[in-house]
Amino acid sequence: MAFKIYFSLSWFFLTSFFLWGCPKKVEVVPEKPRFVNPLYQFLNHFSSAETLQARTSIRIDTVRDGEEMNFVLNGFLFYQKPDRLRLLGYHLLGMGLFDALYREGEFFLLIPPQRKAYVGEISKLENLFQNTGEIRVSSEKPESGKIPSRIWIEWPEKETRIELRLKEITVNPLLSENTFQWVIPEGVEVRSIERLIKGKRR
């Protein structure tokens, strides 16, 4: 049961961070809002660095069935300018929960406990995310630094708040060529990212 809750919240974090749209703007003439991924806002916070790596602590506060709940995950974050990001999430006991990679418009997600992987282009998901409600992305930077030490993703409609704390930040490290390479382990079933989103929205 505990694992199912952690997986569910891990999925929630990934979709809110990588896939959901930004708040809709108020227009004089109603029109269909253009899908804008909050990931682009996130990447912009690191634009002063060519590359970056850090340990992360991920806290998720949410309300489920009227009950307040919170979860904490550990992880690693890797960034390369302008549009490469990798985030690995782990249970506090060390078990790998997800490996998410965004690279030049493509999204890859590996869920080791389920032996499943999801791949796809984020641009193809626009029609799935027109009614997500407002999502706010904000950050906090040290007084003498340009890189954020904390990032928040808030979804008021679902009473959910996600906080990332970046620790042991290294700016402009020499990253391995394999850092943003996608290798599917043997025995893992590969599915489209659309299948993941549609299945969770039912």
PyMOL commands that set and color helices and strands:
alter all, ss='L'
color gray80, all
select helices_A, chain A and resi 2-19+38-44+112-114+122-128+156-158+193-200
alter helices_A, ss='H'
color red, helices_A
select strands_A, chain A and resi 51-64+67-80+84-90+96-103+106-111+116-121+136-140+150-155+160-171+189-192
alter strands_A, ss='S'
color yellow, strands_A
deselect
rebuild
show_as cartoon
